[in-house]
Amino acid sequence: MSSNLVGTFAGAGLALLSSWGLTRASTRRTEHRLVQSVIDRLARSRALTHQPVDQRGPLNTAQQEDLRRSTESILATRQYIERVLADLAVGSHATPFLEDVYGACAIYLRRVETEPETYATALADLAARLAGSVRDLCRTDRRLVDRRPGETAFLTR
């Protein structure tokens, strides 16, 4: 009778351990997919392909429109990062990366709010900072594909 009891508890323990392992593996796969989706989104962003410009004076109409579109794109990216952060497991290794990307977007938004004529340079600075963040994260997780922000923005299928 005691051997049946031991066997029952051992079986239950193995089942719990197996279930925990499967859940953990599923969580890691989901986390990987979410983080890669942020990297891919940054790579597809046209806004992050701007080159620095030494702008003198106010923006012309085309530049104002480009500023509006670029700022909307960065706002949408920041909102996407918020959703991904909410979906990640507590203590995820990717949280600091995503918070850094979120913060970099906020810095860009504050900068162009007070100095709109610097938007192209601010976008180039943002892309450079994000490229460093992506590269650093990809070094810590070899399953992630390192893509530069704006890298695939103009690819045609």
KEKE-3310 file (N, C-alpha, C; in steps of 0.2 Angstrom, whole numbers, plus 5000, padded with zeros to 4 digits):
npx = (5004:5010:5019:5011:5006:5017:5021:5010:5011:5024:5021:5012:5020:5029:5021:5016:5029:5032:5021:5024:5036:5032:5024:5033:5041:5032:5029:5042:5043:5032:5036:5048:5043:5035:5045:5053:5044:5043:5056:5055:5045:5051:5061:5054:5050:5047:5050:5061:5071:5077:5089:5101:5098:5103:5093:5088:5079:5060:5050:5046:5030:5030:5039:5033:5022:5029:5035:5023:5018:5029:5030:5017:5020:5030:5023:5013:5022:5027:5015:5013:5023:5020:5009:5015:5024:5014:5010:5021:5029:5031:5046:5053:5067:5068:5061:5069:5075:5064:5058:5068:5068:5055:5057:5066:5058:5050:5058:5062:5049:5047:5057:5054:5043:5046:5056:5053:5059:5071:5067:5071:5084:5082:5075:5085:5094:5086:5085:5098:5100:5091:5095:5107:5101:5094:5104:5111:5102:5100:5112:5111:5101:5101:5092:5084:5083:5093:5089:5091:5084:5072:5078:5071:5061:5058:5057:5052:5039)
npy = (4994:5006:5008:5010:5022:5030:5029:5035:5049:5052:5051:5061:5072:5071:5074:5087:5094:5091:5098:5111:5113:5113:5124:5134:5133:5136:5149:5156:5154:5162:5174:5176:5177:5189:5199:5198:5203:5216:5220:5217:5226:5239:5238:5238:5251:5266:5279:5278:5279:5291:5303:5313:5331:5347:5359:5375:5387:5388:5373:5368:5365:5351:5345:5347:5339:5327:5326:5325:5313:5304:5306:5301:5288:5285:5286:5276:5265:5266:5264:5251:5244:5246:5237:5225:5225:5223:5211:5202:5191:5193:5199:5197:5195:5203:5215:5227:5231:5234:5244:5253:5256:5261:5273:5279:5283:5292:5302:5307:5311:5322:5330:5334:5341:5353:5357:5357:5358:5350:5337:5327:5324:5321:5309:5301:5300:5293:5281:5276:5275:5265:5254:5251:5246:5235:5227:5224:5217:5206:5200:5194:5184:5172:5167:5178:5188:5200:5215:5230:5246:5252:5245:5236:5244:5248:5237:5227:5216)
npz = (5000:5004:4994:4983:4986:4987:4973:4967:4972:4966:4953:4952:4955:4944:4934:4937:4936:4922:4916:4921:4914:4901:4900:4903:4892:4882:4885:4884:4870:4865:4870:4863:4850:4851:4855:4843:4834:4837:4834:4820:4816:4819:4809:4797:4797:4789:4793:4801:4792:4789:4785:4793:4793:4790:4795:4791:4797:4796:4792:4776:4767:4762:4771:4783:4782:4781:4793:4801:4797:4800:4814:4818:4815:4824:4836:4834:4834:4847:4855:4851:4857:4870:4871:4869:4880:4890:4887:4890:4900:4918:4923:4912:4901:4891:4894:4899:4887:4879:4886:4885:4871:4871:4879:4871:4860:4866:4869:4856:4852:4862:4858:4844:4847:4853:4844:4830:4817:4818:4815:4806:4808:4822:4820:4813:4824:4833:4826:4826:4839:4842:4834:4841:4853:4848:4843:4854:4862:4853:4854:4867:4865:4854:4846:4841:4827:4821:4815:4807:4811:4800:4789:4781:4775:4762:4754:4741:4736)
capx = (5000:5014:5022:5006:5005:5023:5020:5005:5014:5029:5018:5009:5025:5032:5016:5017:5035:5031:5017:5028:5041:5029:5021:5038:5044:5027:5030:5048:5041:5028:5040:5052:5039:5033:5050:5055:5039:5045:5062:5053:5041:5056:5065:5049:5048:5050:5052:5068:5076:5079:5096:5101:5097:5104:5088:5088:5072:5054:5049:5041:5024:5031:5043:5028:5018:5033:5035:5017:5018:5034:5028:5012:5023:5033:5018:5010:5027:5027:5009:5014:5028:5016:5005:5020:5026:5009:5009:5027:5029:5035:5053:5056:5074:5067:5058:5073:5076:5057:5057:5073:5065:5049:5060:5069:5053:5047:5063:5060:5043:5048:5062:5051:5037:5049:5061:5051:5064:5076:5064:5075:5090:5080:5074:5091:5097:5082:5086:5105:5100:5087:5100:5111:5097:5092:5110:5113:5097:5101:5118:5109:5096:5103:5086:5082:5086:5095:5088:5092:5078:5072:5081:5066:5056:5057:5058:5045:5038)
capy = (5000:5012:5009:5013:5029:5034:5029:5040:5055:5053:5052:5068:5076:5071:5077:5094:5096:5091:5104:5117:5114:5114:5130:5138:5133:5140:5156:5158:5155:5168:5180:5177:5180:5196:5203:5198:5207:5223:5221:5218:5232:5244:5237:5240:5258:5271:5285:5277:5279:5298:5305:5320:5337:5354:5363:5382:5391:5384:5368:5369:5361:5344:5343:5347:5333:5321:5327:5323:5305:5301:5307:5296:5281:5283:5285:5269:5260:5266:5260:5243:5242:5246:5231:5220:5225:5221:5203:5199:5188:5197:5197:5195:5198:5208:5221:5233:5233:5237:5250:5258:5258:5266:5279:5283:5286:5297:5307:5309:5315:5328:5334:5337:5345:5359:5359:5353:5358:5345:5330:5322:5323:5317:5302:5298:5299:5288:5275:5274:5272:5259:5249:5248:5242:5229:5223:5222:5212:5200:5196:5190:5179:5171:5166:5184:5190:5207:5219:5238:5250:5255:5241:5233:5248:5249:5231:5226:5209)
capz = (5000:5004:4987:4979:4988:4984:4966:4966:4973:4962:4946:4952:4955:4937:4929:4938:4933:4915:4915:4922:4909:4894:4901:4903:4885:4878:4887:4880:4862:4864:4872:4857:4845:4853:4854:4836:4831:4838:4830:4813:4815:4818:4802:4792:4798:4784:4797:4803:4786:4787:4786:4797:4789:4794:4793:4793:4796:4796:4788:4771:4767:4762:4777:4788:4781:4783:4801:4804:4796:4804:4821:4819:4815:4830:4841:4833:4837:4855:4857:4850:4862:4876:4871:4869:4887:4894:4886:4892:4907:4923:4924:4905:4900:4885:4897:4899:4880:4876:4890:4882:4865:4872:4881:4865:4856:4870:4868:4849:4852:4865:4854:4839:4849:4854:4839:4824:4812:4819:4815:4802:4813:4827:4817:4812:4830:4835:4822:4828:4846:4842:4831:4846:4857:4845:4842:4861:4864:4849:4857:4873:4863:4847:4842:4838:4821:4821:4809:4808:4810:4793:4785:4776:4774:4755:4750:4737:4735)
cpx = (5004:5017:5017:5005:5011:5023:5015:5008:5020:5026:5015:5014:5028:5027:5016:5023:5035:5027:5020:5033:5038:5026:5027:5041:5039:5028:5036:5047:5037:5032:5045:5049:5037:5039:5053:5050:5040:5051:5060:5049:5046:5060:5060:5047:5051:5053:5059:5073:5079:5086:5096:5101:5099:5099:5089:5081:5066:5054:5044:5035:5026:5035:5038:5024:5023:5034:5029:5017:5023:5032:5022:5015:5026:5028:5015:5015:5027:5021:5010:5018:5024:5012:5009:5022:5021:5008:5015:5026:5033:5042:5057:5063:5073:5064:5063:5074:5070:5056:5062:5070:5059:5052:5063:5064:5050:5052:5062:5054:5043:5052:5058:5045:5040:5053:5059:5056:5070:5073:5068:5081:5088:5078:5080:5095:5093:5084:5093:5104:5096:5091:5104:5107:5096:5098:5112:5108:5098:5107:5116:5104:5098:5098:5083:5086:5087:5094:5088:5086:5078:5074:5077:5061:5054:5058:5051:5045:5037)
cpy = (5006:5013:5012:5021:5033:5034:5035:5047:5057:5054:5059:5073:5077:5075:5085:5097:5096:5097:5110:5118:5116:5121:5135:5139:5137:5148:5159:5159:5161:5174:5182:5180:5187:5201:5204:5203:5214:5225:5222:5224:5238:5244:5239:5248:5263:5277:5284:5276:5286:5299:5312:5326:5343:5359:5370:5385:5386:5379:5370:5364:5353:5341:5343:5341:5327:5321:5324:5315:5302:5301:5302:5289:5280:5283:5278:5264:5260:5263:5253:5241:5242:5239:5225:5219:5222:5213:5199:5196:5193:5195:5195:5198:5203:5215:5227:5235:5236:5244:5255:5260:5263:5273:5283:5286:5292:5303:5311:5314:5322:5333:5338:5342:5352:5362:5355:5353:5353:5338:5325:5320:5319:5310:5298:5296:5293:5281:5272:5271:5265:5253:5246:5244:5235:5224:5220:5216:5205:5196:5192:5184:5177:5168:5172:5186:5198:5210:5227:5241:5253:5250:5238:5237:5249:5243:5230:5218:5206)
cpz = (5000:4997:4982:4980:4986:4977:4964:4966:4968:4955:4946:4951:4948:4933:4930:4935:4925:4913:4915:4916:4902:4894:4900:4895:4881:4879:4884:4873:4861:4865:4866:4851:4845:4852:4847:4832:4831:4834:4822:4812:4814:4811:4797:4792:4793:4788:4800:4798:4785:4789:4789:4792:4793:4791:4796:4792:4797:4791:4782:4771:4767:4768:4783:4788:4783:4790:4804:4803:4800:4812:4823:4819:4821:4836:4840:4836:4844:4858:4856:4855:4869:4877:4872:4877:4891:4893:4888:4899:4912:4923:4917:4904:4894:4888:4896:4891:4877:4880:4887:4875:4866:4874:4875:4860:4859:4869:4861:4849:4856:4861:4848:4841:4850:4849:4833:4818:4812:4818:4811:4805:4819:4826:4816:4819:4834:4832:4825:4835:4846:4839:4836:4851:4854:4845:4849:4863:4860:4851:4863:4871:4856:4843:4838:4832:4821:4815:4811:4807:4803:4787:4779:4774:4767:4751:4747:4736:4728)
residu = (MET:SER:SER:ASN:LEU:VAL:GLY:THR:PHE:ALA:GLY:ALA:GLY:LEU:ALA:LEU:LEU:SER:SER:TRP:GLY:LEU:THR:ARG:ALA:SER:THR:ARG:ARG:THR:GLU:HIS:ARG:LEU:VAL:GLN:SER:VAL:ILE:ASP:ARG:LEU:ALA:ARG:SER:ARG:ALA:LEU:THR:HIS:GLN:PRO:VAL:ASP:GLN:ARG:GLY:PRO:LEU:ASN:THR:ALA:GLN:GLN:GLU:ASP:LEU:ARG:ARG:SER:THR:GLU:SER:ILE:LEU:ALA:THR:ARG:GLN:TYR:ILE:GLU:ARG:VAL:LEU:ALA:ASP:LEU:ALA:VAL:GLY:SER:HIS:ALA:THR:PRO:PHE:LEU:GLU:ASP:VAL:TYR:GLY:ALA:CYS:ALA:ILE:TYR:LEU:ARG:ARG:VAL:GLU:THR:GLU:PRO:GLU:THR:TYR:ALA:THR:ALA:LEU:ALA:ASP:LEU:ALA:ALA:ARG:LEU:ALA:GLY:SER:VAL:ARG:ASP:LEU:CYS:ARG:THR:ASP:ARG:ARG:LEU:VAL:ASP:ARG:ARG:PRO:GLY:GLU:THR:ALA:PHE:LEU:THR:ARG)
# end
